[in-house]
Amino acid sequence: MSDALMNEMRTRLSVLNPVSVHITDDSHHHAGHVGAAGGGGHYQIKIVSEAFRNQPSLARHRMVYDALAPLMQQRIHALVINASAP
């Protein structure tokens, strides 16, 4: 993952006031995949934030997708999210 994209993802996720964010680029596992051919990467995000407390998993994922919306389908093709409260 490029440092610029990593920084942009972290910046966009900062709206959730995370305690921690860990981003893993899994794009190399998807070489030849249609989404990879279009330039979008495959990523895993592990994020811990108080904003997720008492929120169901679907709501937590929507919060992450909303924060990263401008990057989805262009720079990010696939995203695995592990979102939890501290």
N, C-alpha and C positions, 0 to 999 in steps of 0.2 A: 504494500500500500504506500502511496506517496505520502511524504510528510505533509504536503499541502492539504491533501484530502483528509488525512488523520486530524490535522488541526481544525479543519472546517467542520468535521463531524463532532469533535469535542466542543467547539464553539457553539454549534447549534444545540447540542445536548445540554449545554450549561443552563438553558432556560428551565431545566428540571432540578437545578441545584444539586447535582449528584455528589454523593460522598466519595464514590469511586466510579471510574469508567475504564473498562478494558476492551480494546477493539482488536480483533484478529482478522487478518486478510486470508481467506480460504480460496481465493481466486485460482490458485495453481491447481487445486483439486478439480476444477471445472473447465480446464483447457479444452477447447473444441466445442463447448456448450454454446448454444445459440446466443444466450445473453452475454457470454464472455466475448463472443465475436463482435458484438455491438459496442464493446468498451466498458460495459457495466461490470463491476466487481461483485464478488460474493464475500460477505463479512459476517462475523459473529460479534455481538456486543453484549458484554456483561456490565450492567449498570445498577448501582445501588443509590436510591434516593428516597428521602422522606415523602416525596410527592406520591410514591407508590403505596404508601401505607393504607390499608383497608380498601384497596382498589383490586378488582378482579384482574386476572391475567390479560384478558382482552383489552381492558381499559389501559393497562400499563403499556401494552404493545402499541395501542393507538397513540398514546402520548409520545412514544419514541418515534413512530412513523410521522406524526405531525411535526416534530422537531426537525426531522431529516427530509421532509417532503420535497424541498427544492432539489435534493440530490437523487431522489428515487427515480428509477427507470432511465437515468442517464449515466450517472457515475456509480450508482448502486443498483445492481440487478436483483440480488437476493440478500436477505438479512435474517439471521437467526438471533433472537432476542432472549436474553435472560435478565429480567427486570425484577428487582426485589427491594423491599424496604430494609433499612438498617436493623 
